Amino acid sequence: MENKESKVTVPVCEKYTLTIREAAAYFNIGMKKMRRLAEENTGRFAIFSGNRYLIIRTKFEEFLQNTSTL
């Protein structure tokens, strides 16, 4: 009997960090705009991990609540 790796899938709404693609889809923002926001706000709601940006979902939600325009 082979031991198959079980892949754990976490719903996007429960993840702490999101990729640019996940965040763009979740918040209904274009990928280019999401990447630009991540680059401009590293340390505020985005982190650079390895070779990609990750969006801290809860902090980005707060950012959206406190801003009137993107």
N, C-alpha and C positions, 0 to 999 in steps of 0.2 A: 504494500500500500504506500503510495507516494504521498509525501507531505506537501500539500499545496499551500502557498502563501496566501493568507486571507488579506485582501486589500480593504483597509478601513476607509470609508468615505464619510466625511464630516460635512453636513450642510453648510453652505456659504454663510448663512445667517448665524452660525455658531462658531465660525472660525475667528481666531484672534487677528491673524494677518491674512491679507488677500493679495494675490498677484495683481498686476495691472489689468490683465484680461478679466479676472473675476470681479475686481472693483468696478471696472467700466460697465460690465453687464449688470451688476448688483445695484449700482447707483444711477444707471442709465446716463452715463457720461461717455463721450468718445474716448477711444484708447489714446489718441494723441494728446488730448486735453488732460486725461488722467496721468499720463507719463509726465507732462509738463508740470502739473500740480505736485507730483511726487518729487521731481527734481528741485522745484522751488521751495518745498517744505520738508526737506529731509531733516529729521530731528523733531519736527512738530507732529506730524502724523504718518510720515513715511520713513522707512529705514532702507539702507542699501546693504543687501546681503549677498555676498559673492559677486555675481554679475547681474543682479536684478534688484529692482525696487519692490518692496512689500509695503502695503498700506495697512496701518493699524486701524481696523474697522471702527472700533468705538471712538477713537480720537478723530477719525475722519467724519463720523456722524456728528460729533460736537462741532467740528469746523463748519460743516454745512449748515447747522442750526444757527451759527453765529455770523454767517456771511450772507450778503444780499445778492451778490453776483459772483459768477465764476469767471 
